[in-house]
Structure formats: C-alpha cells, structure tokens
Amino acid sequence: MTHATNATDVLNQPPAPGPFDLWGDDPGLREAVLREGGATFTTRIADYGALAGDALLRLADDAHRDRPRLQTFDAYGRRVDRVAFNAAWHEVMGTAIAHGVAGLSWAQPQPGAHVARAALSYLHYQAEPGSSCPLTMTHAAVPVVRQAPALREWADKACVFDYDGRDLPMAHKRGVTLGMGMTEKQGGSDVRANTTRAMPLGADGEYALTGHKWFFSAPMSDASLVLAQAPGGLSCFLLPRWRPDGTKNALRLMRLKDKLGDWSNASSEVEFDDAWAFRIGDEGRGVATILEMVMLTRLDCMLGSAGLMRMALRQALHHVRHRRAFGKRLLDQPLMRNVLADLVLESEAATALALRVAGAVDRAPQDAQEAALARIATAIGKYWICKRAPVLASEAQECLGGLGYIEETLLPRLVRQAPLNSIWEGCGNIQCLDVLRALAREPETGMALRAELQAAAGLDAHFDAALQAGIAMLDAGSDEAGARAFVERLALLLQGTTLLRAGHPLAQAWCASRLGAPHAASFGTLADTAQIDVALARGEKGTEGIKPT
C-alpha cells in the first residue's frame, strides 16, 4: 500500500554534502605525498584538509557570489584604484597564508617542503579556487624577487604566514602578496611583442613604466612582476602599488574582467603612467628571469585541475550513493558504476602525476635529472591534466542530472572554473610548443623523460607495448602541426609509469583502458568489471562526509 505524502515532503533526494575531510577521503593524495617525500608535513596537510572541506567551503559561497567591485575614485574625487572584496575573501586568504599555502616552500626549506605546499595548494583549490590565483603567484614570485638583493624585504614578507589585506605601502605591512602582469592587447602569449616602455631613472635599477596590461590578475596584490621594453630589450620588473616614498604608484585600474568563472578573484585591465618599478635581472633577459615563476605557476595549474577533478568526483559519488532510480541506488546501476569508476581512474592519475612533478621540483636543486624532468613534465602535465578537467567536471555534473545544473550545488561553479587552468599561463598550444622547444634545445630533458618512462618497463604488458611505440615516437620527434598528439601520448605514458612504479592498485586498470586500446571519447567505457569494483571501492572510501558533532 502506498502512503500519501504532503506536497512539501522531500523523498529520494540526497542530504546536503559535506563537511568533508579532503585529506582523509583521498587515498591517492595521501599515498603521493608519502611517496614524494612529504611525510614530515602530513599533520599540517591533514589539518588543512579538514578545514578546506568545511569552513573554507562555506566561506567560498560568499566569496564567489559577492563578486569583487572596482573603486576607481573615493567620495572626494581622489584616485584610489582599489578593488573591494567580500569579507569572506579576506578570511579565506588569511587562513590559506597562515597554513602555508603561499609560503611553506620558502619559509621551511627542507626536503619535502615543495611536495607539502603542492598538497596544500591541491586542497585549497577544491574549496576556493579563485583565491588560488594570488596564492600561487605569491609563492611562485619569491625565487624571482630574490634575484634582486635590493628587493629582499619584498621576498621575505611574501614568505611569512601572515596575510595583510590593507592597501598600504609595503613598509607598513606584516606580509605581502605578489602578482604578475605579462599579457598585452596586441601580443597575448607572444610577450616579446609587448609595447610597454621602461625608461631608466637616476637610481640604479629604478625605471618609469608607461603602457598597459590586458590581463592583470589579482590587482590588489601589493606588487606585481611585469615585463616591459627597456633600452636593452624586454626586461622583468617589480611594480608595487605604492612607491618607496609612500605615495601611490601610477597604476590605473581601467576595468575588471567579466569572466566566465573564477568570480571570487578580480582580474583587470591596467595602464601605467610613469609607474615606478625596479628591474630584476639584466635588461633584455625578462623572459629568462620570469621563467622560474612561470614554471611554478604552471605546476599549480596542474595541481588545481587535479584538485577540481577530485572535488567534482566527490560530489558525484555523494549523489549516486543516496539517489535511487529504477528500483535501486544509482551507485548500483551497472552503467553508472562504469562511468564513476572511469572518473576515479582519471582523477587518481591526475593527482599522481601532479604530485610526481612537485616531487621533481622539490629534488631539483640537488638532482640534475629531476630538474630536467620537472622542466619538461611541467609542460606535458599542464597540457594534459588541464585539458581533462573540464571533461571530467562536465561528466560529474551529469551524474547529478538536472540538480547538477542548479547554482545551489557546487557543480556549476566547478564546470565554470575547469577551463581556466588550461588557458592561464599559456594555452594548450603554448605548452606543446614548449615541449618541442625543450626537447630540441635542452637534450637533458629528453634523457630524463626517457629514463622516467623506462623505469616502469616490465611492470605491465599494455604499458610495455605503449612504451616501445612511445620511445620510437620520441626518437622521430614531432613537427608543430602534430604536437598535440605527441604531447598527449607522452602525458599518458608519464601517468602510466607514475602509477605503475607506485604500485597503485588501479595501475593495471588504468593502463588497460588508456594504453591497451584507444579509450572511447566519453567516460563509462571500461571493459573490466572487476576493476570497476576496485575503482569504486577506492573512490567511495571516506567521501560520505564528516558527521556533524
């Protein structure tokens, strides 16, 4: 007998997801951190995983929906060029910096520090990805700023675990954030086409900049690294919001970008009118000088995309565990299980490769082969992982059906955010060209890549067959037109060797689906039913959420 229900009764809907323990429910992350040398920092990472899956997720709602607002003038007509943020944004930034998301690598320089900071960045992106932009730029700018002894205080204050969001000269602040401005209207990724001019002033290293930047992210950063044309060629400069004499610098915010996603973070267009700046590195060496920052921000693009995949998967798993259709839970429907297991494989491979690159970065100062691997694997991983994030986020959204299209759920935000990392810090074509350039000009990168791939030889028949073809492909090289297929294959081989060498429980299933035969264009096409069960058992563990106390 069917009992009547009131119109307001809610049946067959999942409970609200979370709070989550983003460290405790992610075995792939925990294993990768230990494997790559971050064991010393696991307590710190675990604490942040619990925080990110609870308080930061709630703060992110306000930070995302109440978008930054441009304040060009104050009430009295004075130019202020300021961006107003919701208070939740500042709380998120303060929490992240206090836990080392921006500064851990430099504040505690010991083995594993870069791996731990990478894990913190991965966790933070799942909670509030917009703020990851100034956090990662601050982290990545430090080694560049340290090249100029006169800017030591800037570098030191960027490393402290203390956020100060006030718009004040650096001398009056406990900690600072650093940004970056490279792109101009006429050039885009072709920064050598920049037209912004830098004219030397009387003091050594000081310049006046006149020109513009078309994309200037996080304009409320206390200073930004910018590229401009000095008399000796394209050069790198630190351009602060305030001049050393305590007066406002001539950095004019023209407008904020109206973006597809990333709503919590401000991105702007700016003009410089004899703005004061200090040169870093030699004139004409701007690209080479800023390259270390770009390498680190590209690593965070990988980490962010891998984290976004994990959060999208987590949301889908929560829904299908509670929703019923056609007489049983969605999680028990064979085709849905195939889809979800496929998403687990994609997510875990992304996490493993991103943390492998972080480990190479950590060991690079003492290991030339790891340094060479980090150089080329960053571009390969940035291309592939960031390409896969939008596809996975969209599939996870579909697991929720129409509910996944509703703003009150997290999926629309994740779907909007997912394409950004593939665009930021060089689109896919730029990454592929960078791989070709590295292999041609830096032969040590090709040798390191070969060694990394060959280390997994003999561990899986599907991988071995793909490896043989991959080495032949490396020997033959690629022209520019074929670079995407070339880099995609290298990325898959890198993910395969990372999983196999780790003894990952899904390594064979991943190799069979991604290397053994062409993987179908959509998720949910795995052939091995037993491996589907293994993948789901691993993906589900811990994602139910933390029970409120």
C-alpha positions as CSV (number, residue, x, y, z in Angstrom):
1,M,0.0,0.0,0.0
2,T,1.4,3.4,-1.0
3,H,1.1,6.1,1.7
4,A,0.0,9.6,0.7
5,T,2.6,12.3,1.2
6,N,2.3,16.0,1.5
7,A,3.4,18.2,-1.4
8,T,6.2,19.5,0.8
9,D,7.6,16.1,1.7
10,V,11.1,15.6,0.1
11,L,11.8,12.0,-0.9
12,N,14.7,10.3,-2.7
13,Q,17.0,13.3,-2.5
14,P,20.5,13.1,-1.0
15,P,21.4,15.0,2.1
16,A,23.4,18.1,1.7
17,P,27.0,17.0,1.0
18,G,29.8,17.6,3.5
19,P,31.6,18.6,5.5
20,F,34.4,16.6,4.0
21,D,37.9,15.6,5.1
22,L,39.7,16.4,1.9
23,W,42.9,14.6,3.1
24,G,41.3,11.7,4.9
25,D,39.0,10.7,2.0
26,D,41.7,11.0,-0.7
27,P,44.0,7.9,-0.7
28,G,45.6,9.0,-3.9
29,L,46.8,12.2,-2.4
30,R,48.0,10.6,0.9
31,E,50.0,8.0,-0.9
32,A,51.5,10.5,-3.3
33,V,52.6,12.8,-0.6
34,L,54.4,10.0,1.2
35,R,55.9,8.7,-2.0
36,E,57.3,12.0,-3.0
37,G,58.9,12.8,0.4
38,G,56.3,14.9,2.2
39,A,55.8,12.7,5.2
40,T,57.2,15.3,7.7
41,F,54.3,17.6,6.9
42,T,51.4,15.2,6.9
43,T,49.9,16.6,10.1
44,R,49.9,20.1,8.6
45,I,48.3,18.8,5.4
46,A,45.7,16.8,7.3
47,D,44.6,19.7,9.4
48,Y,44.2,21.8,6.3
49,G,42.2,19.1,4.5
50,A,39.6,19.1,7.3
51,L,39.5,22.9,7.2
52,A,39.2,23.2,3.5
53,G,36.4,20.7,3.3
54,D,34.3,22.5,5.9
55,A,34.9,26.2,6.9
56,L,36.6,27.2,3.7
57,L,33.9,25.6,1.5
58,R,31.3,27.7,3.4
59,L,33.3,30.9,3.1
60,A,33.7,30.2,-0.7
61,D,30.0,30.6,-1.3
62,D,30.0,34.3,-0.2
63,A,33.4,35.0,-1.8
64,H,32.2,33.6,-5.1
65,R,28.7,35.1,-5.3
66,D,29.6,38.6,-4.0
67,R,32.0,39.5,-6.8
68,P,34.8,42.0,-6.4
69,R,33.9,45.6,-7.2
70,L,36.2,48.2,-8.7
71,Q,36.6,51.5,-6.8
72,T,38.4,53.9,-9.1
73,F,37.8,57.1,-7.0
74,D,36.9,57.8,-3.5
75,A,33.9,60.0,-2.5
76,Y,36.1,63.1,-2.7
77,G,37.4,62.5,-6.2
78,R,40.8,61.2,-5.3
79,R,42.0,58.3,-7.4
80,V,42.3,55.1,-5.3
81,D,42.3,52.2,-7.9
82,R,41.1,49.7,-5.4
83,V,39.1,46.5,-5.5
84,A,36.6,45.8,-2.8
85,F,36.1,42.1,-1.8
86,N,33.6,40.3,0.4
87,A,34.9,39.8,3.9
88,A,34.9,36.0,3.2
89,W,37.6,36.5,0.6
90,H,40.0,38.1,3.1
91,E,39.2,35.3,5.7
92,V,40.0,32.7,3.0
93,M,43.2,34.4,2.1
94,G,44.2,34.8,5.7
95,T,43.5,31.2,6.5
96,A,45.4,29.9,3.5
97,I,48.5,32.0,4.1
98,A,48.5,31.2,7.8
99,H,48.7,27.5,6.9
100,G,51.5,27.9,4.4
101,V,49.6,27.6,1.0
102,A,51.7,30.5,-0.3
103,G,54.9,30.4,1.7
104,L,55.7,27.0,3.1
105,S,58.3,26.1,0.4
106,W,60.4,29.1,1.3
107,A,59.7,29.6,5.0
108,Q,60.6,26.0,5.8
109,P,63.1,25.0,3.1
110,Q,63.7,21.3,3.9
111,P,63.2,18.1,1.9
112,G,59.5,17.6,1.1
113,A,58.5,21.2,1.6
114,H,57.5,21.7,-2.1
115,V,55.5,18.5,-2.0
116,A,53.7,19.6,1.1
117,R,53.0,23.0,-0.3
118,A,51.7,21.4,-3.5
119,A,49.3,19.2,-1.5
120,L,48.1,22.3,0.4
121,S,47.5,24.1,-3.0
122,Y,45.6,21.0,-4.3
123,L,43.4,21.0,-1.2
124,H,42.8,24.8,-1.3
125,Y,41.7,24.7,-4.9
126,Q,38.9,22.3,-4.1
127,A,37.5,24.8,-1.6
128,E,38.0,28.3,-3.1
129,P,39.8,28.2,-6.4
130,G,39.7,31.9,-7.1
131,S,42.0,32.8,-4.3
132,S,44.4,30.2,-5.5
133,C,45.4,32.8,-8.2
134,P,47.1,35.3,-5.8
135,L,48.3,32.5,-3.5
136,T,50.2,30.7,-6.3
137,M,51.5,33.9,-7.8
138,T,52.9,34.9,-4.4
139,H,54.5,31.5,-4.0
140,A,56.0,31.5,-7.5
141,A,57.3,35.0,-7.4
142,V,59.6,34.6,-4.4
143,P,62.6,33.0,-6.2
144,V,62.4,35.6,-8.9
145,V,62.3,38.6,-6.5
146,R,65.2,37.1,-4.5
147,Q,67.4,37.6,-7.6
148,A,67.4,41.3,-6.7
149,P,69.2,42.0,-3.4
150,A,67.5,45.4,-3.2
151,L,64.1,43.6,-3.0
152,R,64.9,41.3,-0.2
153,E,62.3,42.7,2.1
154,W,59.6,42.0,-0.5
155,A,60.7,38.4,-0.8
156,D,60.8,38.0,3.0
157,K,57.4,39.4,3.5
158,A,55.9,37.2,0.8
159,C,57.0,34.1,2.7
160,V,55.6,34.9,6.1
161,F,52.4,33.1,7.3
162,D,50.6,36.4,7.8
163,Y,48.1,38.0,5.5
164,D,47.5,41.7,5.5
165,G,44.8,42.8,3.0
166,R,45.1,46.5,3.7
167,D,46.1,48.8,0.9
168,L,49.2,50.3,2.4
169,P,52.9,50.7,1.5
170,M,54.9,47.5,2.0
171,A,56.9,49.0,4.8
172,H,53.7,49.3,6.9
173,K,52.6,45.7,6.3
174,R,53.4,42.4,8.1
175,G,53.0,40.3,4.9
176,V,52.5,41.0,1.2
177,T,51.1,39.2,-1.8
178,L,52.7,39.3,-5.3
179,G,51.1,39.1,-8.7
180,M,52.1,39.0,-12.3
181,G,51.3,41.0,-15.5
182,M,52.6,39.8,-18.8
183,T,49.8,39.9,-21.4
184,E,49.1,42.9,-23.6
185,K,46.3,43.5,-26.1
186,Q,48.4,43.1,-29.2
187,G,50.5,40.1,-28.1
188,G,48.8,37.7,-25.8
189,S,51.2,34.8,-25.2
190,D,53.7,36.5,-27.6
191,V,55.2,38.6,-24.8
192,R,58.1,39.7,-27.0
193,A,55.5,41.8,-28.8
194,N,54.9,43.9,-25.6
195,T,54.9,47.6,-26.2
196,T,55.0,48.9,-22.5
197,R,58.1,51.0,-22.2
198,A,60.5,51.2,-19.2
199,M,62.7,54.3,-19.0
200,P,65.7,54.3,-16.6
201,L,65.5,56.8,-13.7
202,G,68.5,58.2,-11.9
203,A,69.0,55.4,-9.3
204,D,70.4,52.1,-10.4
205,G,67.6,49.6,-11.1
206,E,64.8,52.1,-11.0
207,Y,62.5,52.7,-14.0
208,A,59.3,54.5,-15.1
209,L,56.9,52.3,-16.9
210,T,54.3,53.6,-19.5
211,G,51.9,51.2,-21.2
212,H,49.3,48.7,-20.3
213,K,48.4,45.1,-19.4
214,W,45.4,43.4,-20.9
215,F,45.1,40.7,-18.2
216,F,46.3,41.7,-14.8
217,S,45.2,39.1,-12.3
218,A,44.7,39.9,-8.6
219,P,45.4,43.7,-9.0
220,M,45.2,44.2,-5.2
221,S,48.5,42.3,-4.8
222,D,51.0,44.6,-3.1
223,A,53.3,44.3,-6.1
224,S,53.4,42.5,-9.5
225,L,56.1,41.2,-11.7
226,V,55.7,42.7,-15.2
227,L,57.5,42.6,-18.5
228,A,58.4,45.8,-20.3
229,Q,60.7,47.0,-23.1
230,A,63.8,48.7,-21.6
231,P,66.5,50.2,-23.7
232,G,68.3,46.9,-23.7
233,G,65.2,44.8,-24.6
234,L,62.3,43.0,-22.9
235,S,63.0,43.1,-19.1
236,C,61.4,42.0,-15.8
237,F,60.4,44.5,-13.2
238,L,58.7,44.5,-9.8
239,L,56.0,47.2,-9.9
240,P,54.4,47.9,-6.4
241,R,51.1,49.6,-5.7
242,W,52.9,52.2,-3.6
243,R,56.2,53.9,-4.4
244,P,59.1,53.6,-1.9
245,D,58.4,57.2,-0.8
246,G,55.0,56.2,0.4
247,T,53.0,57.8,-2.5
248,K,50.5,55.9,-4.7
249,N,52.1,54.4,-7.8
250,A,50.7,55.3,-11.2
251,L,49.0,52.0,-11.8
252,R,45.5,52.7,-13.1
253,L,42.8,50.1,-12.9
254,M,40.7,50.6,-16.1
255,R,38.1,47.9,-15.5
256,L,37.6,44.4,-14.1
257,K,37.1,41.5,-16.5
258,D,33.6,40.0,-16.6
259,K,34.7,36.3,-16.6
260,L,33.0,33.0,-17.3
261,G,34.0,31.8,-13.8
262,D,36.6,32.5,-11.2
263,W,34.2,35.0,-9.8
264,S,35.8,35.5,-6.4
265,N,39.0,36.7,-7.8
266,A,39.5,40.0,-9.6
267,S,41.2,40.2,-13.0
268,S,41.7,43.6,-14.5
269,E,43.0,45.8,-17.3
270,V,45.6,48.3,-16.2
271,E,47.5,51.2,-17.6
272,F,50.9,52.6,-16.3
273,D,51.6,56.3,-16.5
274,D,55.2,56.6,-15.5
275,A,54.7,54.0,-12.8
276,W,57.7,53.3,-10.6
277,A,59.3,49.8,-11.0
278,F,62.5,48.1,-10.0
279,R,64.4,45.9,-12.5
280,I,65.1,42.2,-11.7
281,G,67.8,40.6,-13.8
282,D,69.6,42.1,-16.7
283,E,68.0,44.2,-19.4
284,G,66.8,42.1,-22.3
285,R,66.6,39.0,-20.1
286,G,63.0,39.4,-19.0
287,V,61.6,36.1,-20.2
288,A,64.5,34.1,-18.8
289,T,64.2,36.0,-15.5
290,I,60.5,35.4,-15.0
291,L,60.6,31.8,-16.3
292,E,61.1,30.3,-12.8
293,M,57.8,31.9,-11.7
294,V,56.0,30.6,-14.8
295,M,57.2,27.1,-14.2
296,L,55.9,27.1,-10.6
297,T,52.5,28.7,-11.6
298,R,52.1,26.0,-14.3
299,L,52.7,23.3,-11.7
300,D,49.8,24.9,-9.7
301,C,47.6,24.8,-12.8
302,M,48.1,21.0,-12.8
303,L,47.5,20.7,-9.0
304,G,44.4,22.9,-9.2
305,S,42.9,20.9,-12.1
306,A,43.6,17.6,-10.3
307,G,42.0,19.0,-7.1
308,L,39.0,20.2,-9.1
309,M,38.6,16.7,-10.6
310,R,38.7,15.2,-7.1
311,M,36.0,17.6,-5.8
312,A,33.7,17.0,-8.8
313,L,34.1,13.3,-8.4
314,R,33.4,13.6,-4.6
315,Q,30.1,15.5,-5.4
316,A,29.0,12.9,-7.9
317,L,29.8,10.0,-5.6
318,H,27.8,11.6,-2.8
319,H,24.8,12.0,-5.0
320,V,24.7,8.5,-6.5
321,R,25.1,6.9,-3.1
322,H,21.8,8.4,-1.9
323,R,19.7,8.7,-5.1
324,R,17.5,5.8,-6.3
325,A,16.2,5.1,-9.8
326,F,14.5,2.1,-11.4
327,G,14.4,0.2,-8.1
328,K,17.9,0.7,-6.8
329,R,20.6,3.2,-5.9
330,L,22.3,5.0,-8.8
331,L,25.5,3.7,-7.4
332,D,24.3,0.1,-8.0
333,Q,23.3,0.7,-11.7
334,P,25.9,-1.0,-13.9
335,L,26.4,1.8,-16.4
336,M,26.6,4.4,-13.7
337,R,29.2,2.3,-11.9
338,N,31.3,2.2,-15.1
339,V,31.1,6.0,-15.5
340,L,32.1,6.6,-11.9
341,A,35.0,4.1,-12.0
342,D,36.3,5.8,-15.1
343,L,36.2,9.1,-13.3
344,V,38.1,7.6,-10.4
345,L,40.8,6.4,-12.8
346,E,41.1,9.8,-14.4
347,S,41.2,11.7,-11.1
348,E,43.8,9.4,-9.4
349,A,46.1,9.5,-12.5
350,A,46.0,13.3,-12.5
351,T,46.8,13.5,-8.8
352,A,49.6,11.1,-9.1
353,L,51.3,12.9,-12.0
354,A,50.8,16.4,-10.4
355,L,52.5,15.3,-7.2
356,R,55.2,13.5,-9.1
357,V,56.1,16.7,-10.8
358,A,56.0,18.5,-7.4
359,G,58.5,15.9,-6.1
360,A,60.8,16.6,-9.0
361,V,60.7,20.3,-8.3
362,D,61.5,19.5,-4.6
363,R,64.5,17.5,-5.5
364,A,65.7,19.6,-8.5
365,P,68.3,21.7,-6.6
366,Q,70.2,18.5,-5.6
367,D,69.4,16.3,-8.6
368,A,70.0,17.4,-12.2
369,Q,67.9,14.6,-13.7
370,E,64.9,15.5,-11.5
371,A,65.4,19.2,-12.5
372,A,65.4,18.2,-16.2
373,L,62.3,16.0,-15.7
374,A,60.5,18.9,-13.9
375,R,61.3,21.2,-16.8
376,I,59.6,19.0,-19.4
377,A,57.0,17.2,-17.3
378,T,55.5,20.5,-16.1
379,A,54.6,21.5,-19.7
380,I,53.4,18.0,-20.5
381,G,51.3,17.6,-17.4
382,K,50.0,21.2,-17.6
383,Y,48.7,20.5,-21.1
384,W,47.0,17.2,-20.4
385,I,45.6,17.4,-16.9
386,C,44.2,20.8,-17.5
387,K,42.6,19.6,-20.7
388,R,40.9,16.7,-18.9
389,A,39.5,18.7,-16.0
390,P,36.6,20.3,-18.0
391,V,35.6,16.9,-19.4
392,L,35.5,15.2,-16.0
393,A,33.7,18.1,-14.4
394,S,31.0,18.0,-17.0
395,E,30.6,14.3,-16.7
396,A,30.4,14.6,-12.9
397,Q,27.7,17.3,-13.3
398,E,25.7,14.9,-15.5
399,C,25.7,12.3,-12.7
400,L,23.5,14.6,-10.7
401,G,21.1,15.1,-13.6
402,G,19.2,18.4,-13.6
403,L,20.3,19.1,-10.0
404,G,23.9,19.4,-11.2
405,Y,22.8,22.4,-13.3
406,I,21.5,24.3,-10.3
407,E,23.6,27.0,-8.7
408,E,22.9,25.9,-5.1
409,T,25.1,22.8,-5.9
410,L,28.8,23.1,-6.4
411,L,28.9,21.6,-9.8
412,P,28.1,24.7,-11.9
413,R,31.0,26.6,-10.2
414,L,33.3,23.7,-10.9
415,V,32.3,23.5,-14.5
416,R,32.8,27.2,-15.0
417,Q,36.2,27.1,-13.2
418,A,37.5,24.0,-15.0
419,P,38.7,25.6,-18.3
420,L,40.7,28.3,-16.6
421,N,43.9,26.4,-15.9
422,S,44.2,25.3,-19.5
423,I,44.1,28.9,-20.5
424,W,46.1,30.5,-17.7
425,E,49.9,30.5,-18.0
426,G,49.9,29.5,-21.6
427,C,47.1,27.7,-23.5
428,G,47.5,24.2,-24.8
429,N,49.3,25.1,-28.0
430,I,51.9,27.1,-26.0
431,Q,52.6,24.0,-23.7
432,C,53.0,21.7,-26.7
433,L,55.4,24.1,-28.4
434,D,57.3,24.4,-25.1
435,V,57.7,20.6,-25.0
436,L,59.1,20.6,-28.6
437,R,61.4,23.5,-27.7
438,A,62.7,21.8,-24.6
439,L,63.4,18.5,-26.4
440,A,65.3,20.4,-29.2
441,R,67.3,22.8,-27.1
442,E,67.7,21.0,-23.8
443,P,68.7,17.4,-24.6
444,E,68.9,16.6,-20.9
445,T,65.1,16.9,-20.7
446,G,64.6,14.2,-23.3
447,M,67.1,11.9,-21.5
448,A,65.3,12.5,-18.2
449,L,61.9,11.7,-19.8
450,R,63.2,8.5,-21.3
451,A,64.7,7.4,-18.0
452,E,61.4,8.1,-16.2
453,L,59.3,6.1,-18.7
454,Q,61.7,3.2,-19.0
455,A,61.8,2.8,-15.2
456,A,58.3,1.1,-15.4
457,A,59.3,-1.3,-18.2
458,G,58.2,-4.9,-17.4
459,L,55.5,-3.9,-15.0
460,D,52.5,-4.2,-17.3
461,A,52.1,-5.6,-20.8
462,H,49.9,-2.8,-22.0
463,F,52.4,-0.2,-20.8
464,D,55.3,-2.1,-22.4
465,A,53.7,-2.0,-25.8
466,A,52.9,1.6,-25.5
467,L,56.4,2.4,-24.2
468,Q,58.0,0.8,-27.2
469,A,55.9,2.9,-29.5
470,G,56.5,6.0,-27.3
471,I,60.3,5.7,-27.4
472,A,60.1,5.4,-31.2
473,M,57.9,8.5,-31.3
474,L,60.5,10.4,-29.1
475,D,63.3,9.3,-31.5
476,A,61.3,10.5,-34.5
477,G,60.2,13.8,-32.8
478,S,57.2,15.8,-33.9
479,D,56.6,18.8,-36.1
480,E,54.5,21.7,-34.8
481,A,51.3,20.5,-36.5
482,G,51.4,17.1,-34.8
483,A,52.5,18.5,-31.4
484,R,49.2,17.9,-29.6
485,A,49.0,14.2,-30.4
486,F,52.7,13.9,-29.5
487,V,52.4,15.6,-26.1
488,E,49.1,13.7,-25.2
489,R,50.9,10.4,-25.7
490,L,53.8,11.5,-23.6
491,A,51.4,12.6,-20.8
492,L,49.6,9.2,-20.9
493,L,52.9,7.4,-20.7
494,L,54.0,9.6,-17.8
495,Q,50.8,8.9,-15.9
496,G,51.2,5.2,-16.6
497,T,54.8,5.0,-15.3
498,T,53.9,7.0,-12.2
499,L,51.0,4.7,-11.3
500,L,53.0,1.5,-12.0
501,R,56.1,2.5,-10.1
502,A,53.9,3.5,-7.2
503,G,52.3,0.1,-7.1
504,H,49.0,1.9,-7.4
505,P,46.0,-0.5,-7.0
506,L,44.4,0.9,-10.2
507,A,47.6,1.0,-12.3
508,Q,46.8,-2.1,-14.4
509,A,43.2,-1.0,-15.0
510,W,44.4,2.5,-16.0
511,C,47.0,1.1,-18.4
512,A,44.4,-1.3,-19.9
513,S,41.9,1.4,-20.6
514,R,44.2,4.3,-21.6
515,L,47.2,2.5,-23.2
516,G,45.9,-1.0,-24.1
517,A,43.3,0.2,-26.6
518,P,42.1,3.6,-27.6
519,H,39.9,4.9,-24.8
520,A,36.5,6.0,-26.0
521,A,35.8,9.7,-26.2
522,S,33.4,9.5,-23.3
523,F,33.7,8.2,-19.8
524,G,31.9,4.9,-18.8
525,T,33.6,2.6,-21.4
526,L,35.7,0.4,-19.1
527,A,35.7,-3.2,-20.1
528,D,36.9,-5.0,-16.9
529,T,34.0,-5.3,-14.4
530,A,36.3,-6.5,-11.6
531,Q,38.4,-3.4,-11.9
532,I,35.3,-1.2,-11.9
533,D,34.5,-2.6,-8.4
534,V,38.1,-1.9,-7.2
535,A,38.0,1.6,-8.5
536,L,34.7,2.4,-6.9
537,A,35.7,0.9,-3.6
538,R,38.7,3.2,-3.6
539,G,36.8,6.2,-4.8
540,E,34.0,5.9,-2.3
541,K,36.1,5.5,0.8
542,G,35.5,8.3,3.1
543,T,33.5,10.5,0.7
544,E,30.3,10.2,2.8
545,G,31.3,13.4,4.6
546,I,32.1,14.1,8.3
547,K,29.1,13.7,10.5
548,P,28.3,16.9,12.4
549,T,29.1,16.8,16.1
